[in-house]
Amino acid sequence: MEKKGAIEPLATDKAKFIALSELIIEKIKTGELQPGDQIPSENELIKTFNISNTTARKTLLEIESKGWARRIKGKGTYVLNRTEDHHLLRTLGSIYATRRGFHDSLIAEGFTPRNIVLEKTILQDGISSEINGRHFIIDGPVMKLHQLRYADELLIKDEVKYISLTLCPKINRLPTEISYFKVYEVNYRLKISEVQQTLGVTILEPNTTNFELSKPTPAFVLDSAVVCTGDKVVEIEQSYYHGDKYKFAVIANPDLAQRSSSSITS
């Protein structure tokens, strides 16, 4: 008996890998797979569709050769950004997207990322922020990191993070392009229990921000707090996203509805 999901029977004039590649490309076209999402690996395709190693490998190569995906050595195959004007899609409420980090997400989508650090200092006093009607506080010392994020030489994010040096000692010695969320989990063994996020909109005026603007331009303002076990706040962030280059999506998880782990405010 064939495994559920097998692609047999196929039209006789089509090879298995052509049919499967078209199936996955259709998922990309319909938005089921978003830019930066990882396409199932060879082993996953073999298990799901009951195909050979060769067919699985050819499937991924076919998707890549048609310009829908990019294989990153040692990491996998990722959906490229083919949106009009290369709009970047970011998903609020997605732990997977948060864990992967901004830098790696750009690479996965086919962009060349670059960071410029404007400030990296240690604040002895704490920091607080109000998000979703709640106050989040990090006691000092705190690392403040202010950096500009570029994709293909275009400034797309002006980012400020505050990170607890009590929970993450010496994190200020690490490179700034890392996924801090992943570092919290792996390096410091912190169990993330909650990510609070709000998304607002503002208008940036020329010559008043780090964005090189020739006219008033809309920008998204993202406020977030990362909380670990014991209601300890490990990170607070406030970032500005270039409004002309971004679209945001939201993941709604019914199991977490009562906790309101992520929301959008206007």
C-alpha positions as CSV (number, residue, x, y, z in Angstrom):
1,M,0.0,0.0,0.0
2,E,1.3,3.4,-0.9
3,K,1.9,6.0,1.7
4,K,-0.7,8.8,2.0
5,G,0.4,11.7,-0.1
6,A,2.0,9.6,-2.8
7,I,1.9,11.3,-6.2
8,E,1.0,8.1,-8.1
9,P,-0.6,7.7,-10.5
10,L,0.9,10.4,-12.7
11,A,0.2,11.4,-16.2
12,T,2.3,9.2,-18.4
13,D,3.9,12.2,-20.2
14,K,5.2,13.8,-17.0
15,A,8.0,12.7,-14.9
16,K,7.4,12.4,-11.2
17,F,9.7,15.2,-10.3
18,I,8.0,17.6,-12.7
19,A,4.6,16.9,-11.2
20,L,5.8,17.3,-7.7
21,S,7.8,20.4,-8.5
22,E,4.6,21.9,-10.0
23,L,2.7,21.0,-6.9
24,I,5.1,22.8,-4.7
25,I,5.4,25.8,-7.0
26,E,1.6,26.1,-6.9
27,K,1.8,26.3,-3.1
28,I,4.2,29.2,-3.5
29,K,2.0,31.0,-6.0
30,T,-1.1,30.6,-3.7
31,G,0.8,31.9,-0.7
32,E,0.7,28.6,1.3
33,L,4.5,28.8,1.1
34,Q,5.7,32.4,1.8
35,P,9.0,34.0,0.8
36,G,11.7,32.8,3.2
37,D,9.8,29.6,4.1
38,Q,11.7,26.4,3.9
39,I,10.6,23.9,1.3
40,P,10.5,20.3,2.6
41,S,13.8,18.6,2.5
42,E,14.7,15.6,0.3
43,N,14.0,13.2,3.2
44,E,10.7,14.9,3.9
45,L,9.6,14.6,0.3
46,I,10.7,10.9,0.2
47,K,8.6,10.2,3.3
48,T,5.6,12.2,2.3
49,F,5.3,11.3,-1.4
50,N,6.8,7.8,-1.4
51,I,9.5,8.8,-4.0
52,S,13.1,7.9,-4.5
53,N,16.1,10.0,-3.5
54,T,16.8,10.9,-7.1
55,T,13.2,12.1,-7.7
56,A,13.3,14.2,-4.5
57,R,16.6,15.8,-5.5
58,K,15.4,16.5,-9.0
59,T,12.3,18.1,-7.6
60,L,14.2,20.6,-5.5
61,L,16.6,21.3,-8.4
62,E,13.6,21.9,-10.7
63,I,12.0,24.4,-8.3
64,E,15.3,26.2,-7.9
65,S,16.1,26.3,-11.7
66,K,12.7,27.9,-12.3
67,G,13.6,30.7,-9.9
68,W,11.1,29.9,-7.2
69,A,13.6,28.8,-4.5
70,R,17.2,29.0,-3.5
71,R,19.3,26.2,-1.9
72,I,21.5,27.3,1.0
73,K,24.3,24.8,1.7
74,G,23.9,23.1,5.0
75,K,20.5,24.7,5.7
76,G,18.0,23.7,3.1
77,T,15.9,25.2,0.2
78,Y,14.0,28.4,0.7
79,V,11.3,30.2,-1.2
80,L,12.7,33.3,-2.9
81,N,11.0,36.6,-2.8
82,R,9.3,37.2,-6.1
83,T,6.7,39.7,-4.9
84,E,6.1,42.9,-6.9
85,D,8.8,45.5,-6.0
86,H,10.3,42.9,-3.7
87,H,8.0,43.6,-0.8
88,L,9.1,41.8,2.3
89,L,6.5,39.8,4.2
90,R,6.9,39.5,7.9
91,T,4.6,37.3,10.0
92,L,3.6,38.4,13.5
93,G,3.0,35.6,16.0
94,S,5.3,33.2,14.2
95,I,7.8,31.7,16.6
96,Y,9.5,30.0,13.6
97,A,10.1,33.3,11.8
98,T,11.2,35.0,15.0
99,R,13.6,32.2,15.9
100,R,15.2,32.3,12.4
101,G,16.1,36.0,12.7
102,F,16.0,39.0,10.4
103,H,19.5,38.4,8.9
104,D,18.9,34.8,7.9
105,S,15.4,35.5,6.7
106,L,16.8,38.0,4.2
107,I,19.3,35.5,2.9
108,A,16.6,32.8,2.6
109,E,14.5,35.2,0.5
110,G,17.4,35.9,-1.9
111,F,18.5,39.3,-0.6
112,T,22.0,40.4,0.5
113,P,21.8,41.6,4.1
114,R,24.0,44.3,5.7
115,N,24.0,45.8,9.1
116,I,25.4,49.1,10.4
117,V,25.6,49.4,14.1
118,L,24.9,53.0,15.3
119,E,25.1,52.2,19.0
120,K,26.0,49.3,21.2
121,T,26.2,50.3,24.9
122,I,25.5,48.9,28.3
123,L,22.9,50.8,30.4
124,Q,23.2,50.3,34.1
125,D,19.6,51.4,34.6
126,G,16.7,49.3,33.4
127,I,14.3,49.9,30.6
128,S,10.5,49.6,30.4
129,S,7.9,49.6,27.7
130,E,4.1,49.4,27.5
131,I,2.8,46.9,25.0
132,N,-0.8,45.7,24.6
133,G,-1.7,47.7,27.8
134,R,1.0,45.9,29.9
135,H,4.2,47.2,31.3
136,F,7.4,45.2,30.5
137,I,10.5,45.9,32.6
138,I,14.1,44.8,32.2
139,D,16.3,45.6,35.3
140,G,19.8,46.8,34.6
141,P,22.3,46.1,33.3
142,V,20.9,46.2,29.8
143,M,22.6,46.1,26.4
144,K,21.2,48.7,24.0
145,L,21.7,47.8,20.4
146,H,20.7,50.3,17.7
147,Q,21.4,49.1,14.1
148,L,20.3,49.8,10.6
149,R,19.3,46.8,8.5
150,Y,19.8,46.8,4.8
151,A,18.6,44.4,2.0
152,D,20.4,44.8,-1.3
153,E,21.8,48.2,-0.2
154,L,18.3,49.5,0.7
155,L,17.6,50.5,4.3
156,I,14.5,48.7,5.3
157,K,14.6,48.6,9.1
158,D,15.8,50.9,11.9
159,E,16.1,48.6,14.9
160,V,16.6,49.2,18.6
161,K,16.8,46.3,21.0
162,Y,17.3,46.2,24.7
163,I,18.6,42.9,26.1
164,S,18.9,41.7,29.7
165,L,22.6,41.2,30.6
166,T,21.4,39.5,33.8
167,L,19.7,36.8,31.9
168,C,22.2,36.8,29.0
169,P,25.7,37.7,30.4
170,K,28.3,38.7,27.8
171,I,25.8,38.7,25.0
172,N,27.2,42.1,24.0
173,R,30.3,40.2,22.8
174,L,28.4,38.4,20.1
175,P,28.1,39.6,16.5
176,T,24.9,41.6,15.8
177,E,23.7,39.8,12.8
178,I,22.8,36.7,14.8
179,S,19.3,35.5,15.7
180,Y,19.1,36.7,19.3
181,F,16.0,34.7,19.9
182,K,17.8,31.5,19.0
183,V,20.7,32.5,21.2
184,Y,18.4,33.0,24.1
185,E,17.2,29.4,23.7
186,V,20.4,27.7,22.8
187,N,23.2,29.6,24.5
188,Y,21.4,30.7,27.6
189,R,18.9,27.8,27.9
190,L,16.0,30.2,28.3
191,K,12.5,28.9,27.7
192,I,10.5,31.5,25.9
193,S,7.0,31.6,27.2
194,E,5.6,34.6,25.4
195,V,6.2,37.2,22.7
196,Q,4.1,40.3,22.8
197,Q,3.9,42.5,19.7
198,T,2.0,45.5,18.5
199,L,2.2,47.1,15.1
200,G,1.4,50.7,14.4
201,V,1.8,53.1,11.6
202,T,3.5,56.5,11.4
203,I,4.7,59.0,8.8
204,L,8.4,59.7,8.5
205,E,9.4,63.1,7.3
206,P,12.5,63.7,5.1
207,N,15.7,64.6,7.0
208,T,14.3,63.5,10.4
209,T,15.2,59.8,10.5
210,N,17.9,57.4,9.4
211,F,15.9,56.6,6.3
212,E,17.0,58.6,3.2
213,L,13.6,60.0,2.2
214,S,12.7,62.5,-0.4
215,K,9.1,62.8,0.7
216,P,6.9,61.9,3.7
217,T,6.8,58.1,3.8
218,P,4.7,55.7,5.8
219,A,6.5,53.4,8.2
220,F,5.5,50.5,10.4
221,V,6.4,50.8,14.1
222,L,6.9,47.4,15.8
223,D,7.0,47.2,19.6
224,S,7.8,43.8,21.1
225,A,8.8,42.1,24.3
226,V,10.2,38.6,24.7
227,V,9.3,36.9,28.0
228,C,10.8,33.7,29.4
229,T,9.8,31.4,32.2
230,G,9.0,33.2,35.5
231,D,7.7,36.3,33.6
232,K,11.3,37.5,33.2
233,V,11.7,39.9,30.2
234,V,14.8,39.1,28.2
235,E,14.3,41.6,25.3
236,I,12.4,44.8,24.4
237,E,12.4,46.1,20.9
238,Q,11.2,49.1,19.0
239,S,11.8,49.2,15.3
240,Y,10.7,51.2,12.3
241,Y,10.1,49.4,9.0
242,H,10.1,51.1,5.6
243,G,6.4,51.2,4.8
244,D,6.9,51.1,1.0
245,K,8.8,47.8,1.2
246,Y,6.8,45.8,3.8
247,K,3.7,43.8,4.2
248,F,2.8,42.1,7.5
249,A,0.8,39.0,8.1
250,V,-0.6,37.6,11.4
251,I,-0.7,34.0,12.7
252,A,-3.8,33.4,14.9
253,N,-3.4,30.4,17.2
254,P,-6.7,29.5,18.8
255,D,-4.9,27.7,21.6
256,L,-3.2,30.9,22.6
257,A,-6.2,33.2,22.1
258,Q,-6.7,33.8,25.8
259,R,-3.1,34.7,26.3
260,S,-3.2,37.2,23.4
261,S,0.4,36.4,22.6
262,S,0.4,38.6,19.6
263,S,-1.9,41.3,18.3
264,I,-2.0,44.3,16.0
265,T,-3.1,47.7,17.1
266,S,-3.9,50.6,14.7
